[in-house]
Amino acid sequence: MEEKILCVLKNVLGLESATKALSQQNCDKWDSLRHLNLIVELESEFGVEFDPEEISGMKCFEDIERVLTQKL
């Protein structure tokens, strides 16, 4: 799961690489529009749907991994 998440983050945010330390606070490219694109791609990749509270709470790799672990 970790590699899939990192791949989605890298592709959606247009980064050369992504690490588990990635967050909205340390990535200028992670704006509100790309956040929505990220959510859509994660839902598609993992076959899940996020509720609004989960979407607003996913601000870093660890948040995304935690929410996906709960859903899968």
C-alpha positions in Angstrom: 0.0 0.0 0.0 2.8 2.4 0.9 4.3 2.3 -2.6 0.9 2.8 -4.3 0.2 5.9 -2.1 3.6 7.3 -2.8 3.1 6.7 -6.6 -0.2 8.5 -6.6 1.2 11.4 -4.6 4.1 11.7 -7.0 2.0 11.6 -10.1 -0.8 13.9 -8.9 1.5 16.5 -7.4 3.9 16.4 -10.3 7.0 15.5 -8.2 10.1 13.6 -9.2 9.9 11.6 -6.0 7.7 11.3 -2.9 8.6 10.1 0.6 6.6 9.3 3.7 7.6 12.7 5.1 5.4 14.5 2.4 2.7 16.8 3.7 0.7 19.8 2.7 3.0 21.9 4.9 6.2 20.9 3.2 5.0 20.7 -0.4 4.1 23.9 -2.2 2.4 22.0 -5.1 -0.1 20.4 -2.7 -2.8 23.0 -3.0 -6.6 22.6 -2.6 -7.2 21.7 -6.3 -4.5 19.1 -6.3 -5.8 17.8 -3.0 -9.1 17.1 -4.7 -7.3 15.4 -7.6 -5.4 13.3 -5.1 -8.6 12.2 -3.4 -10.1 11.1 -6.7 -7.0 9.2 -7.7 -6.8 7.5 -4.3 -10.4 6.5 -4.5 -9.9 5.1 -8.0 -6.7 3.3 -7.2 -7.9 1.7 -4.0 -11.6 1.3 -4.8 -12.9 3.2 -1.8 -14.9 6.4 -1.1 -13.8 8.9 1.5 -16.3 11.0 3.5 -15.8 14.7 3.9 -14.1 14.4 7.4 -11.6 12.0 6.0 -10.9 14.1 3.0 -10.2 17.2 5.1 -8.1 15.2 7.5 -5.7 13.8 4.9 -2.9 16.3 5.1 0.2 14.1 4.9 1.3 10.6 3.8 0.6 9.1 7.3 -2.9 10.5 7.4 -3.7 8.9 4.0 -2.2 5.6 5.0 -4.1 5.6 8.2 -7.5 6.3 6.5 -6.9 3.7 3.8 -5.9 1.1 6.3 -9.2 1.6 8.1 -11.1 1.3 4.9 -9.4 -1.8 3.5 
